[in-house]
Amino acid sequence: MTNLLAARDQMAFTLGFHMIFAAFGVGFSLLMVVAEGIYLRTRTERYLALAKAWGKANAVLFGIGAVSGTALSFELGLLWPGFMRFAGSTIGTGFVAEGFAFFVEAIFIGLYLYGWNRLSPLAHWLTGIPIAIAGPASAVLVVGVDAWMQHPQGVQTLLKNPAAAATGPMLFGNPHWPLMALHATVSCYAATAFTLAAVYAWGMLKGRRDALRRSALHLAMMLGTAAAIAMPLTGDLSGKAVARYQPVKLAAMESQFTTQKAAPLRIGGWPNPKSRTVLAAIEIPGGLSWLAYGSAAATVRGLNAVPQTLWPNVQITHVSFQLMVAAGTALVVIALWYWLGVRRKTFPRPLLWAIAASGPLAFLALEAGWVVTEVGRQPWIVYGVQRTADAVTPIQGLWAYFSAFVVLYILLGTTVVWLLRRVEHSLPRAANAA
């Protein structure tokens, strides 16, 4: 294993693991606040039980996420010193701002957990609102860093003066940032909501169809449906931004090997970079041109426009993009099926099985989307400016560190599962049967 491959694999593994907790940090607190808000309005005990249980689960996920996120921050300096020397002064603003959001979230999680029966019901509910805001804010600010790596606005200033301090305009004035942040945030809401829905659907499959689980499933599916419908809309905006700022990534996503007018949209297929063909793909004529540029006759830049040494891994990028779209489409179908069940007041086992599968599908869409984002940027760590190979540490033996991190994250994953299994809903039987 080369030094570069070991560093990239370690970063991918830890980021993929942390992504799970980051997603819950965005979405879980909103559901918690909504459940308590419904209780305050209706005085229905099961919503209070849900708020208390979800508050405990949110605290566990936040704590484990803090550990995995801290490890990631260390990896930036340890694995990519060349990148930090070049871009540290620019991206530091984003991480500092994210730190403020993180501490706000931590403080109010403490108030929320220990404020039960110590604060008035309204005051306690109000302590949850900053949590629901700070979680997404943390994600949005971190995405600002990645957006700059994807579209390094103001990089000429850095090239002329490595000590440049114009960090704010460079980072937060980036036109790529709002689109990436919006799509990433919506995806996190979808992953959280459908995973929570999957947990309660599984319980219902086991025969636990009480009022509490029905209410929990309904709340989760409300958020999940909204996010599932929003995902393709925000994804379309993000795709148009990729077409504008990163045409090579777009070409890899769609396996568009040659520059072409009326470029087809490919569904499925396996790209062969050697023969520059795509096997077994369904092609919609002019579809890619229309989606990317609003005209079925528009010209789409192909991979042949740049040397092959500047291509990302086309197979990984294309397949990940297809998985993301397929999983996202499945979530929309499952959500619509659920609301059909609500209208008919029946939840057959096939529907519950589909909802139970929606949790893994939602995280598949989230993780696959980030694979597209990061692998599609290669071989650049700062797009078009600094190559990943030039930023990696020269220290050898990274495979040993990688192995240690794998063990660490296995322990963290085991710990979080054990803790979450101990979270229970405290509710009188009479209230739960209502």
C-alpha positions as CSV (number, residue, x, y, z in Angstrom):
1,M,0.0,0.0,0.0
2,T,1.5,3.3,-1.1
3,N,1.7,6.3,1.3
4,L,-0.9,8.2,-0.8
5,L,-3.3,5.3,-0.9
6,A,-3.0,4.7,2.9
7,A,-3.7,8.4,3.6
8,R,-6.7,8.5,1.3
9,D,-8.1,5.3,2.6
10,Q,-7.8,6.4,6.2
11,M,-9.4,9.8,5.4
12,A,-12.2,8.1,3.5
13,F,-12.9,5.6,6.2
14,T,-13.0,8.1,9.1
15,L,-15.0,10.6,7.1
16,G,-17.5,7.9,6.1
17,F,-17.9,6.9,9.7
18,H,-18.2,10.4,11.0
19,M,-20.7,11.2,8.4
20,I,-23.2,9.0,10.2
21,F,-23.0,11.0,13.4
22,A,-22.9,14.3,11.6
23,A,-26.2,13.5,9.8
24,F,-27.8,12.6,13.2
25,G,-26.5,15.8,14.6
26,V,-28.3,17.7,11.9
27,G,-31.7,16.0,12.0
28,F,-32.3,14.3,15.3
29,S,-32.6,17.5,17.4
30,L,-35.3,18.8,15.1
31,L,-37.5,15.8,15.6
32,M,-36.8,16.0,19.4
33,V,-37.9,19.6,19.5
34,V,-41.0,18.9,17.4
35,A,-42.1,16.0,19.6
36,E,-41.8,18.1,22.8
37,G,-43.6,21.0,21.1
38,I,-46.5,18.7,20.3
39,Y,-46.6,17.5,23.9
40,L,-46.8,21.1,25.1
41,R,-49.7,21.8,22.8
42,T,-51.6,18.6,23.3
43,R,-50.4,17.2,26.6
44,T,-50.2,13.8,25.0
45,E,-47.8,11.8,27.1
46,R,-46.3,9.7,24.3
47,Y,-44.8,12.8,22.7
48,L,-43.1,13.6,26.0
49,A,-41.7,10.1,26.2
50,L,-40.4,10.4,22.6
51,A,-38.8,13.8,23.4
52,K,-37.0,12.3,26.4
53,A,-35.8,9.2,24.6
54,W,-34.7,11.1,21.6
55,G,-32.9,13.6,23.7
56,K,-30.9,10.9,25.3
57,A,-30.1,9.3,22.0
58,N,-29.1,12.6,20.5
59,A,-26.7,13.2,23.4
60,V,-25.0,9.8,22.8
61,L,-24.7,10.4,19.1
62,F,-23.3,13.9,19.7
63,G,-20.7,12.6,22.1
64,I,-19.5,9.9,19.8
65,G,-19.6,12.3,16.9
66,A,-17.4,14.7,18.8
67,V,-14.7,12.0,19.2
68,S,-14.8,11.0,15.5
69,G,-14.8,14.7,14.4
70,T,-11.8,15.5,16.6
71,A,-9.9,12.6,15.0
72,L,-10.7,14.0,11.5
73,S,-9.4,17.4,12.4
74,F,-6.1,15.9,13.6
75,E,-5.9,13.9,10.3
76,L,-5.9,17.1,8.2
77,G,-2.6,18.1,9.8
78,L,-1.0,14.7,10.1
79,L,-1.9,13.3,6.7
80,W,-2.0,16.4,4.6
81,P,0.6,18.9,5.7
82,G,1.1,20.2,2.2
83,F,-2.5,21.2,2.0
84,M,-2.5,22.8,5.5
85,R,0.5,24.9,4.6
86,F,-1.1,26.1,1.5
87,A,-4.8,26.5,2.6
88,G,-4.7,26.6,6.4
89,S,-5.1,30.3,6.6
90,T,-8.2,30.2,4.3
91,I,-10.1,27.2,5.7
92,G,-9.3,28.1,9.3
93,T,-12.1,30.6,9.4
94,G,-14.7,27.9,8.6
95,F,-13.4,25.6,11.4
96,V,-13.3,28.4,13.9
97,A,-16.9,29.3,13.1
98,E,-17.9,25.6,13.3
99,G,-16.3,25.5,16.7
100,F,-18.6,28.2,18.0
101,A,-21.7,26.3,16.7
102,F,-20.3,23.1,18.2
103,F,-20.0,24.6,21.7
104,V,-23.4,26.2,21.5
105,E,-24.8,22.8,20.7
106,A,-22.9,21.1,23.6
107,I,-24.0,23.7,26.1
108,F,-27.7,23.5,25.2
109,I,-27.6,19.7,25.1
110,G,-26.5,19.8,28.7
111,L,-29.3,22.2,29.6
112,Y,-31.8,20.1,27.7
113,L,-30.8,16.8,29.4
114,Y,-30.6,18.2,32.9
115,G,-33.4,20.7,32.6
116,W,-36.2,18.2,32.9
117,N,-38.3,19.0,36.0
118,R,-35.8,21.9,36.7
119,L,-37.1,24.4,34.1
120,S,-40.6,25.3,33.3
121,P,-42.0,23.3,30.4
122,L,-41.8,26.2,28.0
123,A,-38.2,27.2,29.0
124,H,-37.1,23.6,28.7
125,W,-38.5,23.4,25.1
126,L,-36.8,26.6,24.2
127,T,-33.4,25.1,25.2
128,G,-33.9,22.6,22.4
129,I,-34.2,25.2,19.7
130,P,-30.5,26.2,19.7
131,I,-29.6,22.5,19.4
132,A,-31.8,22.2,16.4
133,I,-30.1,25.3,14.8
134,A,-26.5,24.7,15.9
135,G,-26.4,21.1,14.5
136,P,-27.2,22.1,10.9
137,A,-25.0,25.3,11.3
138,S,-22.0,23.1,12.2
139,A,-22.5,21.1,9.0
140,V,-23.1,24.1,6.8
141,L,-19.9,25.8,8.1
142,V,-17.8,22.7,7.5
143,V,-19.2,22.2,4.0
144,G,-18.0,25.8,3.4
145,V,-14.4,24.4,3.7
146,D,-15.1,21.6,1.3
147,A,-16.9,23.9,-1.1
148,W,-13.7,26.0,-1.3
149,M,-11.7,22.9,-2.0
150,Q,-14.1,22.1,-4.9
151,H,-14.2,25.7,-6.2
152,P,-11.2,27.6,-4.8
153,Q,-12.3,31.2,-5.2
154,G,-9.6,33.8,-4.5
155,V,-6.9,31.2,-4.9
156,Q,-4.8,33.6,-7.0
157,T,-4.4,35.7,-3.9
158,L,-2.9,32.8,-2.1
159,L,-0.6,31.9,-4.9
160,K,0.8,35.4,-5.0
161,N,0.9,35.7,-1.2
162,P,0.9,32.4,0.8
163,A,0.4,34.4,4.0
164,A,-2.8,36.1,2.7
165,A,-5.4,36.6,5.3
166,A,-8.5,37.4,3.1
167,T,-10.2,34.3,4.5
168,G,-13.7,35.4,4.9
169,P,-14.4,36.5,1.3
170,M,-12.5,33.5,-0.1
171,L,-14.5,31.0,2.0
172,F,-17.9,32.3,2.6
173,G,-18.2,34.3,-0.6
174,N,-17.9,31.1,-2.6
175,P,-20.9,30.6,-4.9
176,H,-20.5,26.8,-4.7
177,W,-21.0,26.9,-0.9
178,P,-24.8,27.6,-0.6
179,L,-25.7,24.9,-3.1
180,M,-23.5,22.2,-1.5
181,A,-24.6,23.2,2.0
182,L,-28.3,23.0,1.0
183,H,-28.1,19.6,-0.6
184,A,-25.9,18.2,2.2
185,T,-28.3,19.5,4.9
186,V,-31.4,18.1,3.2
187,S,-29.6,14.7,2.8
188,C,-28.8,14.6,6.5
189,Y,-32.4,15.3,7.4
190,A,-33.5,12.5,5.1
191,A,-30.9,10.0,6.5
192,T,-31.9,10.8,10.1
193,A,-35.7,10.7,9.5
194,F,-35.7,7.5,7.5
195,T,-33.4,5.7,9.9
196,L,-35.6,6.6,12.8
197,A,-38.6,5.5,10.8
198,A,-36.9,2.3,10.0
199,V,-36.3,1.6,13.7
200,Y,-40.0,2.0,14.6
201,A,-41.2,0.1,11.5
202,W,-39.0,-2.8,12.6
203,G,-40.6,-2.7,16.0
204,M,-44.1,-2.7,14.3
205,L,-43.0,-5.7,12.3
206,K,-42.2,-7.4,15.6
207,G,-45.8,-6.8,16.7
208,R,-45.3,-3.6,18.7
209,R,-47.9,-1.4,17.0
210,D,-48.8,0.8,20.0
211,A,-49.7,4.5,19.8
212,L,-46.2,5.6,20.7
213,R,-44.5,3.8,17.8
214,R,-47.2,4.9,15.4
215,S,-46.7,8.5,16.4
216,A,-42.9,8.2,16.2
217,L,-43.1,6.6,12.7
218,H,-45.5,9.4,11.6
219,L,-43.2,12.2,12.8
220,A,-40.2,10.6,11.2
221,M,-42.0,10.1,7.9
222,M,-43.2,13.7,7.8
223,L,-39.6,14.9,7.9
224,G,-38.4,12.1,5.7
225,T,-41.0,12.8,3.0
226,A,-40.2,16.5,2.9
227,A,-36.4,15.8,2.7
228,A,-36.9,13.1,0.1
229,I,-38.9,15.4,-2.2
230,A,-36.4,18.2,-1.7
231,M,-33.3,16.1,-2.4
232,P,-33.8,15.8,-6.2
233,L,-34.5,19.5,-6.4
234,T,-31.4,20.6,-4.4
235,G,-29.5,17.8,-6.2
236,D,-30.4,19.4,-9.6
237,L,-29.1,22.8,-8.5
238,S,-25.9,21.1,-7.2
239,G,-25.5,19.2,-10.5
240,K,-25.8,22.4,-12.5
241,A,-23.1,24.0,-10.3
242,V,-20.8,21.0,-11.0
243,A,-21.4,21.4,-14.7
244,R,-20.3,25.0,-14.4
245,Y,-17.4,24.7,-12.0
246,Q,-16.2,21.1,-12.4
247,P,-17.1,19.8,-15.9
248,V,-14.6,16.9,-15.6
249,K,-16.4,15.6,-12.5
250,L,-19.7,15.8,-14.3
251,A,-18.2,13.9,-17.2
252,A,-17.0,11.2,-14.8
253,M,-20.4,11.1,-13.0
254,E,-22.1,10.4,-16.4
255,S,-19.3,8.5,-18.0
256,Q,-19.2,11.1,-20.8
257,F,-15.9,10.3,-22.4
258,T,-16.2,12.6,-25.4
259,T,-17.3,16.2,-25.8
260,Q,-20.7,16.0,-27.4
261,K,-23.8,18.0,-28.4
262,A,-27.1,16.6,-27.1
263,A,-25.3,14.4,-24.7
264,P,-27.4,11.5,-23.4
265,L,-28.3,10.9,-19.8
266,R,-27.1,7.4,-18.8
267,I,-29.0,5.2,-16.4
268,G,-26.9,2.4,-14.9
269,G,-24.1,0.9,-16.9
270,W,-20.4,0.1,-16.3
271,P,-17.9,2.5,-17.8
272,N,-14.7,1.1,-19.4
273,P,-12.1,3.9,-19.4
274,K,-9.8,1.9,-21.8
275,S,-12.3,1.5,-24.6
276,R,-14.1,4.7,-23.5
277,T,-17.5,3.0,-23.6
278,V,-20.3,2.3,-21.2
279,L,-21.7,-1.2,-21.0
280,A,-25.4,-1.9,-20.5
281,A,-26.4,1.7,-19.9
282,I,-29.9,3.0,-20.7
283,E,-29.4,6.3,-22.6
284,I,-31.9,9.1,-22.8
285,P,-30.9,11.3,-25.8
286,G,-30.1,14.9,-24.9
287,G,-31.0,14.2,-21.3
288,L,-27.6,15.2,-19.8
289,S,-27.4,18.4,-21.9
290,W,-30.9,19.4,-20.8
291,L,-30.3,18.7,-17.1
292,A,-26.9,20.4,-17.0
293,Y,-27.5,23.4,-19.2
294,G,-31.3,23.6,-19.8
295,S,-31.1,22.7,-23.5
296,A,-31.2,19.3,-25.0
297,A,-28.9,20.5,-27.8
298,A,-26.2,21.9,-25.5
299,T,-22.6,20.7,-25.7
300,V,-21.3,18.8,-22.7
301,R,-17.6,18.7,-22.2
302,G,-16.2,15.2,-22.1
303,L,-13.3,13.6,-20.3
304,N,-11.3,13.8,-23.6
305,A,-11.0,17.5,-23.0
306,V,-8.3,16.9,-20.4
307,P,-5.3,14.5,-20.2
308,Q,-6.2,11.1,-18.7
309,T,-3.9,11.8,-15.8
310,L,-6.4,14.4,-14.6
311,W,-9.3,12.0,-14.7
312,P,-10.9,10.9,-11.5
313,N,-11.7,7.2,-11.0
314,V,-14.6,7.1,-13.6
315,Q,-15.9,3.7,-12.4
316,I,-16.2,4.7,-8.7
317,T,-17.6,8.1,-9.5
318,H,-20.2,6.8,-12.0
319,V,-21.4,3.9,-9.9
320,S,-21.6,6.0,-6.8
321,F,-23.7,8.6,-8.6
322,Q,-26.0,5.9,-9.9
323,L,-26.4,4.4,-6.4
324,M,-27.1,7.9,-4.9
325,V,-29.9,8.6,-7.5
326,A,-31.4,5.1,-7.2
327,A,-31.5,5.2,-3.4
328,G,-32.9,8.7,-3.4
329,T,-35.6,7.7,-5.9
330,A,-36.5,4.7,-3.8
331,L,-37.0,6.9,-0.7
332,V,-39.5,9.1,-2.6
333,V,-41.4,6.0,-3.6
334,I,-41.4,4.6,-0.1
335,A,-42.5,8.0,1.3
336,L,-45.5,8.2,-1.1
337,W,-46.4,4.6,-0.3
338,Y,-46.5,5.4,3.4
339,W,-48.9,8.3,2.9
340,L,-51.1,6.1,0.7
341,G,-51.2,3.8,3.7
342,V,-52.1,6.7,6.0
343,R,-54.9,7.6,3.7
344,R,-56.2,4.0,3.7
345,K,-55.5,3.6,7.4
346,T,-53.6,0.4,6.8
347,F,-49.9,-0.5,7.1
348,P,-49.3,-3.9,5.5
349,R,-46.1,-5.8,6.2
350,P,-44.6,-5.1,2.8
351,L,-44.9,-1.4,3.5
352,L,-43.3,-1.8,6.9
353,W,-40.5,-3.8,5.4
354,A,-39.9,-1.1,2.8
355,I,-39.7,1.6,5.6
356,A,-37.3,-0.6,7.5
357,A,-35.1,-0.7,4.4
358,S,-35.3,3.0,4.0
359,G,-32.8,3.7,6.8
360,P,-29.9,1.9,5.1
361,L,-31.0,3.3,1.7
362,A,-30.9,6.9,3.1
363,F,-27.4,6.5,4.4
364,L,-26.4,4.8,1.2
365,A,-27.6,7.9,-0.7
366,L,-25.7,10.2,1.7
367,E,-22.4,8.2,1.7
368,A,-22.5,7.7,-2.1
369,G,-23.1,11.4,-2.6
370,W,-20.0,12.2,-0.7
371,V,-18.0,9.6,-2.6
372,V,-19.1,11.4,-5.8
373,T,-18.1,14.7,-4.3
374,E,-14.6,13.7,-3.1
375,V,-13.6,11.0,-5.6
376,G,-14.9,13.1,-8.5
377,R,-12.5,15.9,-7.5
378,Q,-9.4,13.8,-7.8
379,P,-6.5,14.0,-8.6
380,W,-6.9,17.5,-6.9
381,I,-7.2,18.2,-3.2
382,V,-7.7,21.9,-4.2
383,Y,-9.5,21.7,-7.5
384,G,-7.2,22.7,-10.4
385,V,-4.5,24.1,-8.0
386,Q,-3.0,21.5,-5.8
387,R,-2.8,17.7,-6.4
388,T,-3.6,15.3,-3.6
389,A,-0.2,13.5,-4.2
390,D,1.6,16.8,-3.5
391,A,-0.2,17.4,-0.2
392,V,0.3,14.1,1.5
393,T,2.7,13.6,4.3
394,P,6.1,12.0,3.5
395,I,6.1,10.0,6.7
396,Q,6.0,6.2,5.9
397,G,4.1,3.5,7.6
398,L,0.7,5.1,7.4
399,W,-1.0,1.7,7.2
400,A,-0.2,1.1,10.9
401,Y,-2.1,4.4,11.8
402,F,-4.9,3.4,9.5
403,S,-5.2,0.0,11.3
404,A,-5.3,1.8,14.7
405,F,-8.1,4.1,13.5
406,V,-10.1,1.2,12.2
407,V,-9.9,-0.4,15.7
408,L,-10.8,2.9,17.3
409,Y,-13.9,3.3,15.2
410,I,-15.0,-0.3,15.7
411,L,-14.9,0.4,19.4
412,L,-16.8,3.7,18.9
413,G,-19.4,2.0,16.8
414,T,-19.8,-0.9,19.3
415,T,-20.2,1.6,22.1
416,V,-22.8,3.7,20.4
417,V,-24.9,0.6,19.6
418,W,-24.7,-0.6,23.2
419,L,-25.7,2.8,24.6
420,L,-28.6,3.3,22.2
421,R,-30.0,-0.1,22.9
422,R,-30.3,1.0,26.6
423,V,-32.4,4.1,25.7
424,E,-36.0,3.3,26.6
425,H,-39.3,5.1,26.3
426,S,-40.8,5.8,29.8
427,L,-44.6,5.9,29.3
428,P,-47.5,4.5,31.3
429,R,-49.3,1.6,29.6
430,A,-52.6,3.4,29.5
431,A,-51.1,6.4,27.7
432,N,-49.3,4.2,25.3
433,A,-52.4,2.3,24.4
434,A,-54.3,5.4,23.5
